[in-house]
């Protein structure tokens, strides 16, 4: 069958909302786009544990420590689901992790900002995970089957993370003047980076049109960003705080909130590795990988030994039956 016919059958499946599975024929570009996106998503979950892990020992109560530990554990699990989904596209986990450590692979630029106070744990949960959820809910219907199925559980857990973050800020917003100021400061610092999480504006997004045609994405970057602004502009009223944007106001004619200009120079600087914590994050991941080598080796040795015992037991059982 000519390649054009395979491509038509593939696109017909996409248009008919039939999931593409690992053994199905797919264009090389579709495979590469999914591999890039899923592995980048996996890297983001793993690197995203770093700013939060720094606050586990400094949580203000046992309750908050338990909540934060549970959230970090969820994120580790998300990374494992996503690495597994990416492996179905033909790239090994070791290779993906190697690309992350070398700087070849990207992860969400939001995690290259420092978490300076305890209030940042709430702001990350509410704003960062809130932005992630809008991106990820549509991925439950993405065209690649393993990715879509992984996202169902991830989104359920992420929605808990967002509520946890909002509740944490709500407690601070009702506290002392110092706590209120800490809450507002965290919102001020995380607001604009959260808007940048949706990626470049549509006119500068090189992969967006093709991803929409293949239904890897269901909404454009700017559509999702606007949806996020509309949501947060209402939720912040409950906190009694303000978003750091003087241009933010309801536009009756559009039926949406207008908002100020994003600093795209800052966005591209962080993406290219020049953010406040880029080098620190990668160094932490490399160090953890190197120091954890003995654990991986021990696990592999144990698995091999267990497999040998099972094989030997099977052979013995077979010999007894023949006798």
Secondary structure, DSSP 4 states (H G I P E B T S, - for coil): --HHHHHHHHHHHHHTTPPB-TTS---HHHHHHHHHHHHHHHHHHHHHHHHHHTTGGG-SSHHHHHHHHHHHHHHHHHHHHHHHHHHTTT--HHHHHHHHHHT-S---GGGGS---STHHHHHIIIIIHHHHHHHHHGGGG-SBHHHHHHHHHHHHHHHHHHHHHHHHHHHHHTS-HHHHHHHHHHHHHHHHHHHHTT-S-GGG-TTHHHHHHTTS-SS-HHHHHHHHHHHHHHHHHHHT---S-TT-EEETTTTEEE-----HHHHHHHHTT-STTHHHHHHHHHHHHHHTHHHHHHHHHHHHHHHHHHHHHHHHHHHHHH-
